Amino acid sequence: MRKAGFRFKDTITGRTRRGFGFLIFVLMMVAAPAWGIRAAPAEPDPGGSRAGRRDLPRVDKIRVADLKEILRKDSGKVILVNAWATWCKPCQDEIPGILRLRKAFRGKPFRLILLSADDADDLNKKVRPMLKKFKVDFQSYLMNDKSDQAFISGMSSEWNGALPTSFLYDRTGKLKATLVGERNYRQFEDEVTKLLEN
């Protein structure tokens, strides 16, 4: 689920670079007053930390067991859980149609849950800013189980972790469809309408 190349890091190289960089930093701080160097003002954090984070959409880390409990409590509604990621282009292309779906079924027993598959470290740097870009104004979630495979297996035996994937639950809380790959608004509308009419 995580972007290739981002799951594993070269910890030996990382430590060496951090150690060397720290030594240079200390030497510069000691010499700075003698050279008349002043510290530059702090740059704003593009990830929206501190006060800037308050205007970003709420995203909670969640285990698959917690998600199942949410689905149980929302029994009586048709629920669409959309698994996506910031690095997944088809996911981004799909989101506007999914958000349009939420507006179209407003007032009906339907709920949309956006579930990010990004790394937890990217929650404030990437996930919340992207949701803000799409004008998401409701609570969303980020997968945070003991492993990716635990979440994948817990969601559906038919899912191999490919993104985007949407899970459709009927009003009894039963998983009725696992839609792997990008879908358009009409396809989602047809699927949700069928479940609402049953």
Legacy VTK file of the C-alpha trace (Angstrom):
# vtk DataFile Version 3.0
C-alpha trace
ASCII
DATASET POLYDATA
POINTS 198 float
0.000 0.000 0.000
2.834 2.378 0.787
4.676 4.032 -2.075
7.563 1.949 -3.361
10.889 3.293 -2.148
9.413 4.997 0.907
8.853 2.001 3.164
12.511 1.186 3.631
15.290 3.603 4.391
19.044 3.174 4.489
19.470 3.679 8.236
23.282 3.414 8.134
23.612 6.172 5.525
20.966 8.225 7.290
22.832 8.081 10.597
26.135 9.042 8.970
24.608 12.066 7.290
22.835 13.175 10.421
25.989 12.836 12.487
28.137 14.798 10.014
25.470 17.471 9.614
25.182 17.912 13.366
28.975 18.420 13.671
28.926 21.134 10.974
25.944 22.800 12.701
27.766 22.954 16.065
30.939 24.396 14.494
28.938 27.081 12.670
27.018 28.049 15.807
30.279 28.492 17.727
31.873 30.565 14.953
28.782 32.583 13.966
29.131 35.426 16.527
32.760 36.027 15.530
31.756 36.255 11.870
28.792 38.529 12.571
26.257 35.986 11.306
22.689 36.238 12.573
20.135 33.475 12.517
17.527 33.783 9.793
13.875 34.010 10.869
12.070 30.691 10.940
10.331 29.683 7.721
6.644 28.711 7.893
6.068 24.957 7.986
4.447 23.834 4.698
2.939 20.871 6.521
0.775 23.177 8.552
2.229 22.539 12.016
1.294 24.592 15.058
-1.552 27.061 14.472
-1.724 26.321 10.733
-2.821 22.752 11.404
-6.072 23.899 12.966
-7.653 24.729 9.599
-6.769 21.345 8.086
-9.335 18.513 7.952
-9.418 16.112 10.883
-7.720 12.768 10.197
-7.452 10.091 12.887
-5.157 7.074 12.814
-7.193 3.895 12.904
-6.823 0.123 13.158
-9.013 -2.188 11.132
-10.788 -3.308 14.326
-11.709 0.327 15.073
-13.010 0.796 11.544
-15.165 -2.302 11.891
-16.637 -0.818 15.068
-17.479 2.406 13.217
-19.200 0.354 10.522
-21.159 -1.539 13.178
-22.341 1.685 14.832
-23.416 3.086 11.454
-25.559 0.036 10.713
-28.661 1.169 8.846
-26.635 3.162 6.318
-24.986 2.281 3.049
-21.292 2.960 3.615
-18.553 3.508 1.060
-14.994 3.228 2.412
-12.486 4.576 -0.087
-8.831 3.561 0.389
-6.498 6.087 -1.235
-3.047 7.684 -0.905
-1.484 11.050 -1.693
1.079 9.453 -4.052
-1.613 7.575 -6.017
-2.642 9.564 -9.125
-5.772 7.464 -9.889
-6.849 8.018 -6.271
-6.629 11.769 -6.697
-8.522 11.595 -9.992
-11.286 9.599 -8.306
-11.805 11.742 -5.189
-13.803 14.614 -6.775
-16.417 12.136 -8.035
-16.625 10.468 -4.637
-17.128 13.826 -2.924
-19.823 14.669 -5.470
-21.482 11.386 -4.508
-21.583 12.480 -0.877
-23.431 15.654 -1.852
-25.822 13.810 -4.161
-26.914 11.422 -1.385
-27.106 14.017 1.375
-30.199 13.418 3.472
-30.215 9.707 2.622
-28.832 6.837 4.723
-25.378 6.995 3.137
-21.927 7.628 4.587
-18.557 8.159 2.899
-15.337 7.290 4.739
-11.972 8.294 3.254
-9.161 6.006 4.421
-5.584 7.047 3.656
-2.908 4.389 3.106
-0.076 6.902 3.529
2.654 6.507 6.132
1.722 7.952 9.521
4.677 10.368 9.245
2.941 12.007 6.277
-0.316 12.720 8.110
0.283 16.449 8.636
2.751 17.010 5.802
0.753 15.463 2.970
-2.545 13.802 3.881
-4.351 16.651 5.629
-3.138 19.339 3.166
-4.337 17.235 0.220
-7.746 16.705 1.812
-7.948 20.455 2.333
-7.155 20.963 -1.358
-10.159 18.772 -2.178
-12.270 20.788 0.319
-12.980 17.766 2.516
-14.889 19.070 5.539
-15.597 15.822 7.399
-13.542 13.454 9.522
-11.281 11.019 7.675
-8.890 8.262 8.715
-5.387 6.900 8.145
-4.579 3.167 8.301
-2.411 2.486 11.314
-2.537 -1.227 12.125
0.384 -3.419 13.245
1.226 -3.996 9.570
-0.076 -3.197 6.093
-0.969 -6.842 5.570
-3.004 -6.926 8.771
-5.122 -4.048 7.493
-5.432 -5.499 3.986
-6.508 -8.920 5.249
-8.841 -7.374 7.814
-10.660 -5.327 5.178
-11.287 -8.090 2.631
-9.844 -11.412 1.520
-10.403 -10.186 -2.062
-8.124 -7.171 -1.635
-4.426 -7.320 -2.499
-3.676 -3.791 -1.292
-4.027 -2.097 -4.700
-5.138 1.541 -4.689
-7.603 3.029 -5.119
-10.060 0.509 -3.730
-13.587 1.143 -2.492
-15.541 -1.100 -0.118
-19.332 -0.929 -0.236
-21.386 -2.060 2.759
-25.144 -2.500 2.792
-27.458 -1.301 5.553
-26.863 -4.440 7.614
-23.120 -3.763 7.641
-22.322 -6.578 5.217
-19.545 -6.027 2.649
-21.288 -6.232 -0.734
-18.587 -5.083 -3.158
-14.825 -4.541 -3.293
-14.139 -2.172 -6.186
-10.435 -2.334 -7.059
-9.199 0.418 -9.363
-10.448 3.848 -10.319
-14.186 4.362 -10.800
-16.153 7.367 -12.051
-19.087 9.136 -10.459
-21.770 7.245 -12.446
-20.336 3.857 -11.502
-20.345 4.775 -7.815
-23.824 6.269 -8.082
-25.221 3.078 -9.619
-23.668 0.863 -6.929
-24.860 3.027 -4.031
-28.365 3.423 -5.497
-28.766 -0.354 -5.796
-27.873 -0.830 -2.138
-30.161 1.987 -1.006
-33.088 0.473 -2.885
-32.621 -3.023 -1.419
LINES 1 199
198 0 1 2 3 4 5 6 7 8 9 10 11 12 13 14 15 16 17 18 19 20 21 22 23 24 25 26 27 28 29 30 31 32 33 34 35 36 37 38 39 40 41 42 43 44 45 46 47 48 49 50 51 52 53 54 55 56 57 58 59 60 61 62 63 64 65 66 67 68 69 70 71 72 73 74 75 76 77 78 79 80 81 82 83 84 85 86 87 88 89 90 91 92 93 94 95 96 97 98 99 100 101 102 103 104 105 106 107 108 109 110 111 112 113 114 115 116 117 118 119 120 121 122 123 124 125 126 127 128 129 130 131 132 133 134 135 136 137 138 139 140 141 142 143 144 145 146 147 148 149 150 151 152 153 154 155 156 157 158 159 160 161 162 163 164 165 166 167 168 169 170 171 172 173 174 175 176 177 178 179 180 181 182 183 184 185 186 187 188 189 190 191 192 193 194 195 196 197
